[in-house]
Amino acid sequence: MGNFKFSIAVFLGAIFLATSMDADISGVGYAQTNKEAKKEALADLSQVIKSEVRSNFESTTTDESSKAKSNIKISSNLPILGADFTFIDRALEVEASVKLTPLKVNKLYMKKLQNLNAEINSLLKELQSSKSSSLKLKLYEDIFSLLNEYDRYESVAIILGAELEKRPAITKAKVKAELAKLNSNIDSITIACGILEKNFQEEKIFVYPPLLQNNTTVAEFGSVFHKELKSKLKTAKTPKDALYLLIGEYTLTKNAMVLNYELLSTQTNEVVKSKTINIHPEAYKDLIIKPKGVDFDALLNAGVINSSDLKVSLNSNRGSENLLFNKGEEIELFVKLNKMGYFYIIGYTQTREAKFSYLLELGEGSGNSKFVKFINADDASRWISLGAFTVEPPFGVESIQVIASNQKISSLPSSKYDEQSGYYIISKDINKALATTRGLKKKVSQKVEMSEDVMSFTTIKK
């Protein structure tokens, strides 16, 4: 593969569940130790949930009233409570299996939501008696953190079919409106990162760049903030080495930016602690805060269909979300099918210089065989490396779409080799290319199982 500037978007052909699950959900992982195999199994379980339900519920406010809004969002970091693990020692590895039983664990999620609701209500009572602007600012920031945490646990509870109680009395939209009325004295990225440093003093933290809410690619602000924050924390080089993941998201008000970071345990994806800060526009006045390619990113992540038991997932050496790579760094890509099957990959490049889509070469051969890879039964449920690539210019956002089938793939989008770029170009109109791949799926027989996944990342010069 040539120059690799890349925002991966992977399509999982998965049916969005209008109703919740009541059957057990399971995952499997393989590694050299029980601990690592357990982490792999947990990640696989999260991928199963992610592929089944891509809708997250968030409370928003309109001019007239508050209402529930469903946002299409990819998340493989949902908190897992009460999972049962079993281990089998194989000849060369450990196999870990994990099972989540809704009838057993729903009460755990309900209890967690009740506790979070109680914390929010306690802070709301404190707000009523507060006269200090600085105290109000802190209280609203703390409430925003708790509401973010509430949304994560509620998402899983909804998936598992739990009977939810009434949501908190205040919404994130209302909190944002109140924060907009309060002046922030955080007028630099250095000050903001210093506050987060005091809050997150744990060791072996893998730090992700903050994303604009409901986006999957990193803006200039996110990359600058990420570099500063990493320099202040005790970090791990990769998610695999980490004890914790630090995941950030920001949203904008009329007068400021509301930034939230959550520290997640790599063992359970549970929120260990979180911190929200209200940042003055002076801190980011010279930086781009909205990522490039937002419209295509939304199109790519919308309309993903799951029509079978076949599941395919994409990953990288830094995970599958909030991905940012600098010039010269190495990206290794992985794909996993839960059972025997075939797959091919389409890339979508968006740089300042060009936009185009291409078929990714996966092997040697002629015709379609160089673009299609077969996964046998022995390699099912295992991450298969697609190779390592060094980040080189041009930089920007790229997306990758993986499409899998249980039967041999004979129909691929038309492409033409471009000597200058080294890619098999499908089209220089990425929207048209995306429509082509989805059109191909609609024509398959009901006997053919199809699956997709999408992953996005951004590359920068540094």
MIMAR-595830 format. One record per residue (C-alpha): residue number from 1; x, y, z. Coordinates in steps of 0.05 Angstrom, whole numbers, plus 5000, padded with zeros to 4 digits. Example, Ala and Ser with C-alpha at 12.3 -4.5 7.8 and 13.67 -1.06 7.14 Angstrom:
<recs>
1_5246_4910_5156 $
2_5273_4979_5143 $
</recs>
This chain:
<recs>
1_5000_5000_5000 $
2_5027_5069_4984 $
3_5022_5133_5025 $
4_4977_5120_5084 $
5_4935_5176_5109 $
6_4876_5142_5137 $
7_4809_5149_5173 $
8_4779_5080_5177 $
9_4706_5070_5172 $
10_4685_4999_5173 $
11_4615_4976_5154 $
12_4585_4919_5194 $
13_4523_4894_5158 $
14_4484_4888_5222 $
15_4410_4893_5235 $
16_4394_4949_5282 $
17_4352_4920_5338 $
18_4286_4957_5346 $
19_4275_4912_5406 $
20_4324_4896_5461 $
21_4361_4831_5472 $
22_4337_4779_5521 $
23_4383_4722_5501 $
24_4454_4713_5528 $
25_4508_4753_5493 $
26_4576_4720_5487 $
27_4647_4734_5465 $
28_4712_4695_5459 $
29_4786_4714_5462 $
30_4853_4679_5452 $
31_4920_4698_5484 $
32_4980_4670_5520 $
33_4954_4684_5590 $
34_4887_4682_5625 $
35_4890_4757_5638 $
36_4903_4775_5565 $
37_4852_4724_5540 $
38_4800_4754_5587 $
39_4813_4824_5558 $
40_4807_4797_5488 $
41_4741_4762_5505 $
42_4714_4826_5537 $
43_4733_4865_5474 $
44_4699_4813_5431 $
45_4636_4818_5473 $
46_4636_4894_5465 $
47_4644_4886_5390 $
48_4583_4840_5389 $
49_4541_4893_5425 $
50_4570_4947_5380 $
51_4551_4910_5317 $
52_4480_4897_5341 $
53_4462_4965_5366 $
54_4493_5029_5339 $
55_4444_5077_5370 $
56_4460_5116_5433 $
57_4408_5155_5471 $
58_4421_5227_5491 $
59_4376_5279_5521 $
60_4375_5344_5482 $
61_4336_5408_5486 $
62_4298_5446_5433 $
63_4268_5515_5439 $
64_4202_5485_5459 $
65_4219_5426_5503 $
66_4267_5371_5521 $
67_4263_5307_5480 $
68_4300_5242_5471 $
69_4343_5238_5410 $
70_4376_5175_5381 $
71_4446_5186_5353 $
72_4481_5136_5309 $
73_4547_5125_5344 $
74_4599_5070_5342 $
75_4624_5049_5411 $
76_4664_4988_5431 $
77_4677_5014_5502 $
78_4610_5001_5534 $
79_4614_4982_5609 $
80_4606_4908_5623 $
81_4577_4888_5691 $
82_4567_4817_5719 $
83_4598_4779_5661 $
84_4615_4705_5670 $
85_4684_4681_5645 $
86_4709_4610_5631 $
87_4779_4590_5610 $
88_4806_4531_5569 $
89_4881_4516_5565 $
90_4897_4499_5493 $
91_4963_4472_5468 $
92_4993_4540_5450 $
93_4944_4589_5480 $
94_4888_4603_5529 $
95_4816_4608_5504 $
96_4771_4654_5545 $
97_4696_4656_5537 $
98_4651_4709_5567 $
99_4576_4710_5574 $
100_4528_4766_5592 $
101_4460_4742_5616 $
102_4408_4798_5615 $
103_4363_4766_5668 $
104_4423_4764_5715 $
105_4458_4830_5701 $
106_4400_4878_5689 $
107_4393_4891_5763 $
108_4467_4911_5766 $
109_4457_4964_5712 $
110_4393_4988_5745 $
111_4429_4996_5812 $
112_4486_5034_5778 $
113_4436_5081_5744 $
114_4400_5092_5811 $
115_4466_5110_5844 $
116_4485_5159_5789 $
117_4416_5190_5792 $
118_4423_5200_5867 $
119_4491_5233_5858 $
120_4462_5280_5806 $
121_4402_5298_5851 $
122_4450_5312_5908 $
123_4490_5361_5865 $
124_4425_5394_5841 $
125_4405_5407_5913 $
126_4473_5437_5927 $
127_4463_5482_5866 $
128_4399_5510_5894 $
129_4435_5538_5954 $
130_4498_5560_5918 $
131_4510_5634_5906 $
132_4582_5630_5883 $
133_4593_5630_5807 $
134_4656_5589_5814 $
135_4620_5536_5856 $
136_4562_5534_5807 $
137_4612_5524_5750 $
138_4644_5465_5786 $
139_4576_5434_5804 $
140_4551_5438_5732 $
141_4616_5408_5707 $
142_4608_5350_5756 $
143_4536_5340_5736 $
144_4555_5338_5662 $
145_4607_5284_5678 $
146_4555_5242_5714 $
147_4504_5250_5657 $
148_4556_5225_5608 $
149_4570_5166_5652 $
150_4495_5154_5660 $
151_4487_5152_5584 $
152_4539_5097_5578 $
153_4507_5051_5628 $
154_4437_5067_5604 $
155_4457_5048_5533 $
156_4475_4977_5555 $
157_4414_4972_5600 $
158_4370_4989_5540 $
159_4406_4938_5497 $
160_4394_4885_5551 $
161_4321_4901_5558 $
162_4322_4929_5628 $
163_4260_4967_5651 $
164_4288_5037_5660 $
165_4266_5086_5714 $
166_4258_5160_5701 $
167_4320_5195_5674 $
168_4355_5249_5715 $
169_4316_5313_5727 $
170_4366_5353_5686 $
171_4392_5342_5615 $
172_4461_5352_5585 $
173_4430_5405_5540 $
174_4405_5443_5601 $
175_4473_5437_5635 $
176_4507_5464_5572 $
177_4460_5523_5572 $
178_4477_5538_5645 $
179_4551_5530_5632 $
180_4546_5580_5575 $
181_4522_5632_5626 $
182_4583_5622_5670 $
183_4652_5651_5653 $
184_4710_5602_5650 $
185_4780_5622_5671 $
186_4811_5563_5633 $
187_4839_5604_5576 $
188_4895_5559_5552 $
189_4905_5486_5534 $
190_4962_5482_5584 $
191_4916_5502_5641 $
192_4862_5453_5618 $
193_4912_5396_5615 $
194_4940_5415_5683 $
195_4871_5407_5714 $
196_4863_5338_5681 $
197_4932_5319_5705 $
198_4911_5330_5777 $
199_4849_5288_5767 $
200_4881_5229_5730 $
201_4944_5208_5767 $
202_4938_5133_5755 $
203_4994_5095_5719 $
204_4992_5061_5650 $
205_4938_5105_5619 $
206_4929_5102_5544 $
207_4906_5172_5524 $
208_4860_5184_5465 $
209_4851_5252_5432 $
210_4784_5286_5446 $
211_4732_5284_5391 $
212_4676_5332_5376 $
213_4611_5300_5400 $
214_4581_5251_5350 $
215_4643_5251_5306 $
216_4695_5196_5294 $
217_4754_5236_5267 $
218_4802_5283_5302 $
219_4804_5359_5290 $
220_4866_5402_5297 $
221_4845_5421_5368 $
222_4841_5348_5387 $
223_4911_5333_5362 $
224_4942_5393_5398 $
225_4905_5378_5463 $
226_4924_5304_5459 $
227_4999_5320_5452 $
228_4997_5367_5513 $
229_4956_5319_5556 $
230_5000_5259_5541 $
231_5062_5297_5564 $
232_5031_5307_5633 $
233_5005_5237_5648 $
234_5035_5169_5664 $
235_5019_5136_5598 $
236_5021_5068_5565 $
237_5047_5061_5493 $
238_4988_5019_5468 $
239_4918_5001_5493 $
240_4943_4929_5502 $
241_4995_4953_5553 $
242_4946_4999_5589 $
243_4909_4990_5655 $
244_4864_5048_5636 $
245_4837_5083_5575 $
246_4826_5159_5577 $
247_4772_5178_5527 $
248_4752_5250_5513 $
249_4695_5286_5479 $
250_4676_5359_5473 $
251_4616_5399_5454 $
252_4607_5473_5441 $
253_4564_5526_5473 $
254_4556_5598_5451 $
255_4611_5622_5496 $
256_4656_5562_5510 $
257_4675_5489_5499 $
258_4651_5435_5547 $
259_4705_5381_5549 $
260_4694_5314_5585 $
261_4746_5259_5596 $
262_4729_5190_5625 $
263_4779_5141_5654 $
264_4758_5070_5637 $
265_4784_5005_5666 $
266_4811_4960_5611 $
267_4785_4900_5649 $
268_4711_4919_5648 $
269_4705_4985_5610 $
270_4673_5014_5673 $
271_4683_5088_5688 $
272_4734_5095_5743 $
273_4728_5170_5746 $
274_4712_5228_5699 $
275_4724_5303_5694 $
276_4688_5358_5656 $
277_4717_5428_5646 $
278_4689_5490_5614 $
279_4742_5520_5568 $
280_4745_5593_5547 $
281_4748_5606_5471 $
282_4815_5640_5480 $
283_4846_5571_5490 $
284_4826_5547_5420 $
285_4816_5611_5380 $
286_4872_5595_5330 $
287_4854_5521_5323 $
288_4804_5484_5279 $
289_4754_5451_5325 $
290_4709_5416_5275 $
291_4740_5356_5238 $
292_4745_5351_5162 $
293_4699_5306_5123 $
294_4642_5309_5173 $
295_4587_5300_5121 $
296_4619_5238_5090 $
297_4635_5210_5159 $
298_4562_5215_5179 $
299_4541_5182_5113 $
300_4591_5126_5122 $
301_4569_5110_5193 $
302_4494_5115_5178 $
303_4455_5060_5144 $
304_4500_5003_5167 $
305_4459_4939_5163 $
306_4468_4872_5199 $
307_4430_4817_5164 $
308_4463_4754_5190 $
309_4501_4717_5246 $
310_4566_4732_5210 $
311_4605_4788_5244 $
312_4667_4824_5219 $
313_4708_4875_5258 $
314_4766_4922_5243 $
315_4819_4942_5292 $
316_4888_4975_5296 $
317_4948_4973_5342 $
318_4914_5031_5379 $
319_4843_5006_5380 $
320_4786_5023_5335 $
321_4762_5091_5358 $
322_4789_5162_5371 $
323_4849_5146_5327 $
324_4904_5196_5312 $
325_4972_5180_5281 $
326_5032_5225_5270 $
327_5081_5225_5212 $
328_5129_5166_5216 $
329_5087_5126_5265 $
330_5066_5055_5249 $
331_4995_5033_5237 $
332_4979_4959_5239 $
333_4910_4938_5216 $
334_4872_4876_5238 $
335_4808_4843_5217 $
336_4767_4789_5252 $
337_4709_4745_5229 $
338_4670_4705_5280 $
339_4667_4646_5232 $
340_4694_4622_5165 $
341_4685_4671_5109 $
342_4712_4720_5057 $
343_4723_4795_5059 $
344_4748_4854_5019 $
345_4765_4925_5039 $
346_4750_4993_5009 $
347_4788_5055_5030 $
348_4764_5127_5026 $
349_4818_5181_5025 $
350_4803_5254_5042 $
351_4864_5300_5040 $
352_4874_5372_5021 $
353_4903_5347_4955 $
354_4851_5296_4935 $
355_4790_5254_4951 $
356_4783_5183_4923 $
357_4762_5112_4940 $
358_4802_5050_4926 $
359_4804_4974_4933 $
360_4857_4952_4982 $
361_4904_4896_4959 $
362_4903_4839_5008 $
363_4948_4789_4972 $
364_4981_4768_4907 $
365_4944_4739_4848 $
366_4904_4763_4790 $
367_4835_4792_4781 $
368_4790_4795_4843 $
369_4834_4746_4882 $
370_4884_4800_4900 $
371_4829_4840_4936 $
372_4792_4783_4971 $
373_4819_4745_5032 $
374_4793_4679_5060 $
375_4788_4665_5135 $
376_4787_4591_5152 $
377_4753_4560_5212 $
378_4818_4556_5252 $
379_4828_4631_5246 $
380_4756_4650_5262 $
381_4748_4697_5323 $
382_4822_4714_5319 $
383_4852_4781_5297 $
384_4887_4773_5230 $
385_4940_4825_5213 $
386_4932_4860_5146 $
387_5003_4888_5153 $
388_5038_4949_5183 $
389_5042_5016_5148 $
390_5083_5079_5162 $
391_5045_5145_5163 $
392_5069_5189_5106 $
393_5041_5250_5071 $
394_4991_5270_5047 $
395_4957_5276_5115 $
396_4883_5281_5131 $
397_4824_5234_5142 $
398_4814_5166_5112 $
399_4761_5113_5121 $
400_4761_5039_5110 $
401_4700_4996_5098 $
402_4706_4920_5106 $
403_4653_4876_5074 $
404_4649_4802_5091 $
405_4609_4743_5066 $
406_4602_4670_5083 $
407_4608_4652_5009 $
408_4662_4667_4958 $
409_4659_4740_4935 $
410_4656_4746_4859 $
411_4627_4816_4851 $
412_4671_4876_4868 $
413_4667_4950_4852 $
414_4702_4966_4786 $
415_4771_4996_4796 $
416_4830_5019_4755 $
417_4903_5019_4776 $
418_4933_5089_4783 $
419_5009_5089_4775 $
420_5019_5156_4807 $
421_4984_5139_4873 $
422_4995_5063_4872 $
423_4921_5051_4887 $
424_4867_5013_4850 $
425_4820_5073_4845 $
426_4745_5061_4846 $
427_4723_5133_4840 $
428_4744_5204_4856 $
429_4674_5216_4881 $
430_4674_5181_4949 $
431_4599_5189_4959 $
432_4586_5154_4893 $
433_4634_5097_4911 $
434_4599_5087_4978 $
435_4532_5083_4943 $
436_4561_5030_4896 $
437_4584_4984_4952 $
438_4516_4988_4986 $
439_4481_4975_4920 $
440_4521_4911_4912 $
441_4497_4886_4980 $
442_4424_4895_4964 $
443_4429_4846_4905 $
444_4454_4786_4944 $
445_4413_4723_4957 $
446_4381_4711_5025 $
447_4426_4649_5031 $
448_4487_4694_5031 $
449_4507_4723_5098 $
450_4538_4792_5094 $
451_4571_4836_5147 $
452_4605_4903_5149 $
453_4645_4947_5197 $
454_4674_5018_5194 $
455_4733_5050_5228 $
456_4761_5121_5222 $
457_4827_5154_5238 $
458_4865_5217_5224 $
459_4939_5228_5207 $
460_4978_5292_5218 $
461_5049_5318_5207 $
462_5058_5329_5283 $
</recs>
